[in-house]
Amino acid sequence: MKLSVVIPTHNRAETLKTCLEKLSEQEDVAFEVIVVDDGSTDQTSSVVSSASASLKMDLKYIKQEKSHQGTARNRGVMAAKGDIVVFIGDDIFVEPGFLKHHHDRHAENSDKNVVVLGFTTWDPALEINPYMRFLEDSGWQFGYKFLKPKMIGRVDPYKFFYTSNISLKKSFFEKEKFNEEFVCYGWEDIELGYRLWKHHDMQLYYEPQAVAYHHHEIPEADLPKKMRTVGRSAVLFQQLQPDLKVVPEGFKVMILRLTVNPVTLPLFRLFGSQLYYKVRSWHEFFEGVDGESQ
């Protein structure tokens, strides 16, 4: 059983170089790596060319005009020769045994609708700030604390369709594919997971031994832009899947909208950074929702 690792990338040549080096160290499993260059203007092509010559692995390179990660991933899967597709990001550094753990879980669970989710956390080499900790603990970035090892049949597994570290049969992916209407960060992976779950009974296994490190510093200053983008994408998600209410409503939301503004926001810091980040995230999320809805 061969694995195809699909990596979309855009202007992260040096980070991608390390990503590929880590993959080249994987053992005891047959695999190929497909890098889809989504309109990079840096040295990405040179990095991939050098890696292809020096690293001991089957490496393919596809260049496309700037589009979006979902489009790039669809293109990568089209070129994949493996039975299993593994999605990671260009800023994901995998640990030894990463691919073997994905492979073995699929070998043990041969049903076509099984999806294997590995564990991703911040790269310990980074200076991890309080905002990054919040993203990891709150569920805005990852929600691993809500999962149990080798869990299957969760009521809402689509919420954990994290394309930084996930694998599935190529034939299962091809039943739906990424919706290429998403042009902003956020929700395109969850939306695909939802369709696979709703229409094809997707089952999720969580394999915490398939460890990957996210090498991407996110300063607090990025919070407004990040969350407004997520809000804009949420509007499209809800248009595509109207039976899901991904944009919250109700009394608590009304209170939040009425009481949180640029004047009151700093006051929430008095009660700790985590509460501040939570309130600020929802505030900026709704700013994005409102802007997209107008």
C-alpha positions in Angstrom: 0.0 0.0 0.0 1.6 3.2 -1.2 1.1 6.7 0.3 1.0 10.0 -1.6 1.9 13.1 0.5 0.3 16.2 -1.0 1.8 19.6 0.0 0.4 22.9 -1.3 2.9 25.7 -0.9 3.2 29.4 -1.5 6.4 31.5 -0.9 7.8 29.4 1.9 10.9 28.0 0.2 13.1 27.7 3.3 10.4 26.2 5.5 9.4 23.8 2.7 13.0 22.7 2.4 12.9 21.5 6.0 9.5 19.9 5.5 10.9 17.8 2.6 14.0 16.9 4.6 11.9 15.5 7.4 9.8 13.5 5.0 12.9 12.0 3.4 13.7 10.4 6.8 10.6 8.4 6.9 11.2 4.6 6.8 9.4 1.3 6.4 6.7 2.6 4.1 6.4 3.2 0.3 5.5 6.8 -0.4 5.7 9.7 -2.9 5.6 13.4 -2.2 3.7 15.8 -4.4 4.5 19.5 -4.0 1.9 21.8 -5.6 3.4 25.3 -6.0 0.5 27.8 -5.8 2.0 30.7 -7.6 5.2 31.2 -5.6 7.5 34.0 -6.5 10.4 33.0 -4.3 13.0 30.2 -4.6 10.4 27.4 -4.2 11.1 25.7 -7.6 14.9 25.7 -6.9 14.4 24.2 -3.4 12.2 21.4 -4.8 14.7 20.8 -7.7 17.6 20.5 -5.2 15.6 18.2 -2.9 14.6 16.0 -5.8 18.3 15.5 -6.6 19.6 15.1 -3.1 16.9 13.4 -1.1 16.1 9.8 -1.3 12.4 9.9 -2.1 10.0 10.0 -5.0 9.3 13.7 -5.4 6.9 15.4 -7.9 6.6 19.1 -8.5 3.5 20.9 -10.0 3.4 24.6 -10.6 0.1 26.5 -11.0 -1.1 30.1 -11.0 -1.9 31.6 -7.7 -5.2 30.1 -6.5 -5.9 28.6 -3.1 -4.9 25.6 -1.0 -8.1 23.6 -1.9 -7.4 23.9 -5.6 -3.8 23.0 -5.0 -4.7 19.9 -3.0 -7.2 18.8 -5.6 -4.5 19.2 -8.3 -2.0 17.2 -6.2 -4.4 14.3 -5.7 -5.1 14.1 -9.4 -1.4 13.4 -9.8 -1.2 11.0 -6.9 -0.3 7.3 -7.6 -0.8 6.1 -4.0 -3.7 4.2 -2.5 -3.6 6.6 0.5 -3.4 10.4 0.3 -1.8 12.2 3.2 -2.3 15.9 3.5 0.2 18.1 5.3 1.2 21.8 5.0 4.5 23.3 3.8 5.1 24.4 7.4 4.6 20.9 8.9 7.7 19.0 10.1 6.9 15.3 10.6 8.5 13.1 13.3 10.1 9.7 12.6 7.4 7.0 12.0 4.8 9.6 11.0 3.9 7.9 7.7 4.2 4.4 9.1 1.6 5.2 11.7 -0.8 6.5 9.0 -0.1 3.5 6.9 -0.6 1.0 9.7 -4.0 2.5 10.8 -5.3 2.2 7.3 -3.9 -1.4 7.0 -5.8 -2.3 10.2 -9.0 -0.5 9.1 -9.4 -1.2 5.4 -12.9 0.3 5.0 -12.9 2.9 2.3 -14.6 5.5 4.6 -11.9 5.5 7.3 -9.9 8.7 7.8 -6.8 8.9 10.0 -6.0 12.1 11.9 -2.6 12.5 13.4 -1.4 14.9 16.2 -0.1 18.3 15.4 1.3 20.8 17.8 3.5 23.9 17.6 7.1 23.3 16.7 9.0 23.5 20.0 11.8 25.3 18.2 9.5 28.4 18.0 9.0 31.0 20.6 5.4 30.1 21.4 3.5 33.1 22.6 0.3 33.2 24.7 -1.9 33.8 21.6 -0.5 30.7 19.9 -1.3 28.7 23.1 -4.8 30.1 23.0 -5.2 28.9 19.4 -4.1 25.4 20.3 -6.2 25.2 23.5 -9.4 26.9 22.4 -10.2 24.9 19.2 -9.8 27.8 16.9 -6.7 26.2 15.5 -6.9 22.6 16.8 -9.2 20.8 19.1 -7.2 17.7 20.0 -8.1 17.9 23.7 -11.6 16.9 22.7 -10.4 13.6 21.1 -9.4 10.3 22.5 -6.8 7.9 20.9 -8.1 5.7 18.1 -11.5 7.1 18.5 -14.0 6.3 15.7 -17.6 7.2 15.0 -17.7 10.6 16.6 -20.9 12.4 16.2 -19.2 15.4 14.5 -15.9 14.1 13.1 -15.9 16.6 10.2 -14.9 19.3 12.8 -11.5 17.5 13.0 -10.7 17.2 9.3 -7.4 19.0 9.8 -5.4 19.0 6.5 -2.2 19.7 8.4 -2.0 16.0 9.3 -4.7 13.7 7.9 -4.9 10.7 5.5 -7.6 8.9 3.6 -8.1 6.5 0.7 -7.7 8.3 -2.6 -10.9 6.7 -3.9 -12.8 8.1 -0.8 -11.4 11.6 -1.3 -12.5 11.6 -5.0 -16.1 11.1 -4.0 -16.2 14.8 -3.0 -12.9 16.8 -3.3 -12.3 20.4 -2.0 -14.8 23.0 -3.0 -12.7 25.5 -5.0 -15.1 28.4 -4.2 -13.2 29.0 -1.0 -10.6 31.7 -1.7 -9.9 32.7 2.0 -8.3 30.9 4.8 -10.6 28.7 6.9 -13.5 26.2 6.6 -12.6 24.6 3.3 -11.2 21.5 5.0 -14.1 21.2 7.5 -16.6 21.7 4.7 -15.1 18.7 2.8 -15.1 16.6 5.9 -18.7 17.5 6.5 -19.7 16.3 3.0 -17.7 13.1 3.4 -19.4 12.4 6.7 -22.9 13.4 5.6 -23.0 11.6 2.2 -20.4 8.8 2.7 -20.4 7.9 6.4 -16.9 9.1 7.1 -15.3 7.4 10.1 -12.5 9.1 12.0 -9.5 7.5 13.7 -7.3 9.6 15.9 -3.7 8.4 15.9 -1.7 10.5 18.3 1.6 8.7 17.5 1.6 10.3 14.0 3.2 13.4 15.3 3.8 16.6 13.3 5.1 20.0 14.3 3.6 23.2 13.0 6.4 25.6 12.2 4.5 28.9 11.9 4.8 31.8 14.3 1.5 33.7 14.7 1.9 37.1 16.5 -1.1 38.5 18.4 -1.2 41.3 15.9 -2.4 38.8 13.3 -5.6 38.1 15.3 -7.9 40.6 13.6 -7.0 39.7 10.1 -7.0 36.0 10.8 -10.4 35.9 12.5 -12.1 38.3 10.0 -10.9 36.0 7.2 -12.4 33.0 9.1 -15.6 34.9 9.5 -15.8 35.6 5.7 -15.2 31.9 5.0 -17.8 30.9 7.5 -20.4 32.8 5.5 -19.6 30.8 2.4 -19.6 27.6 4.4 -23.1 28.3 5.7 -24.3 29.2 2.2 -23.0 25.8 1.0 -24.3 23.9 4.0 -27.3 25.7 5.3 -28.3 22.9 7.6 -25.2 23.7 9.8 -25.2 26.9 11.8 -21.5 27.7 11.8 -22.2 31.4 12.4 -23.7 31.4 16.0 -26.9 33.2 16.9 -28.9 33.8 20.0 -28.8 35.9 23.2 -25.1 35.4 24.0 -24.1 36.5 20.5 -26.4 39.6 20.8 -24.8 40.6 24.1 -21.3 40.1 22.6 -22.2 42.3 19.6 -23.6 45.0 21.9 -21.0 45.1 24.6 -17.7 44.4 22.8 -16.1 47.2 20.8 -12.7 48.9 20.4 -13.3 50.9 23.7 -14.4 47.9 25.9 -12.0 45.3 24.4 -8.9 46.4 26.4 -10.9 46.0 29.7 -11.1 42.2 29.1 -7.3 42.0 29.5 -7.8 42.7 33.2 -9.4 39.2 33.5 -6.5 37.4 31.8 -5.2 37.0 28.3 -7.2 33.8 27.5 -10.5 35.6 28.1 -9.3 38.6 26.1 -8.3 36.4 23.1 -11.6 34.5 23.3 -13.7 37.7 23.3 -11.5 39.4 20.7 -11.6 36.4 18.4 -15.4 36.3 18.4 -15.6 40.0 17.9 -13.3 39.9 14.8 -15.1 36.8 13.5 -18.4 38.7 13.5 -16.7 41.7 11.9 -15.7 39.3 9.0 -19.2 37.8 8.9 -20.8 41.3 8.7 -18.4 42.5 6.1 -19.0 39.5 3.8 -22.8 39.6 4.4 -23.1 43.3 3.3 
